[in-house]
Amino acid sequence: MGKKKVNPKKERYAKFRKEKSTTMDVRMPDLTPEQHKQKQEDEMTISRFMRFNRPPKTKYDKIKK
């Protein structure tokens, strides 16, 4: 049985390899009160836009109803 050869290049650069975490941190950052207020205002603006600016009806929808 022969000895297993060790690659010198792998040994030399092993110190640069880091263990990588398999889990991701997807938590939202903590917002300041001003940022929280701005976020609420933005969400209200978007919901108002989506509520009142509906796309025009297509020709098929007009015939159907």
WOFEN-V171971 format. One record per backbone hydrogen bond with DSSP energy under -0.5 kcal/mol. NH is the residue of the N-H (numbers start at 1). CO is the residue of the C=O. E is the energy in kcal/mol with one decimal. If there is no record, write none. Layout:
BEGIN
nh=NH co=CO e=E
nh=NH co=CO e=E
END
This chain:
BEGIN
nh=7 co=5 e=-0.5
nh=8 co=6 e=-0.6
nh=11 co=7 e=-1.9
nh=12 co=8 e=-2.2
nh=13 co=9 e=-1.9
nh=14 co=10 e=-0.7
nh=14 co=11 e=-0.6
nh=16 co=13 e=-1.3
nh=17 co=13 e=-0.5
nh=17 co=14 e=-1.0
nh=26 co=24 e=-0.8
nh=36 co=32 e=-2.7
nh=37 co=33 e=-2.3
nh=38 co=34 e=-2.3
nh=39 co=35 e=-2.4
nh=40 co=36 e=-2.2
nh=41 co=37 e=-2.3
nh=42 co=38 e=-2.4
nh=43 co=39 e=-2.4
nh=44 co=40 e=-2.3
nh=45 co=41 e=-2.3
nh=46 co=42 e=-2.4
nh=47 co=43 e=-2.5
nh=48 co=44 e=-2.4
nh=49 co=45 e=-2.3
nh=50 co=46 e=-2.6
nh=51 co=47 e=-1.8
nh=52 co=48 e=-2.3
nh=53 co=49 e=-2.3
nh=54 co=52 e=-0.7
nh=62 co=58 e=-1.7
nh=63 co=59 e=-1.8
nh=64 co=60 e=-2.2
nh=65 co=61 e=-1.6
END
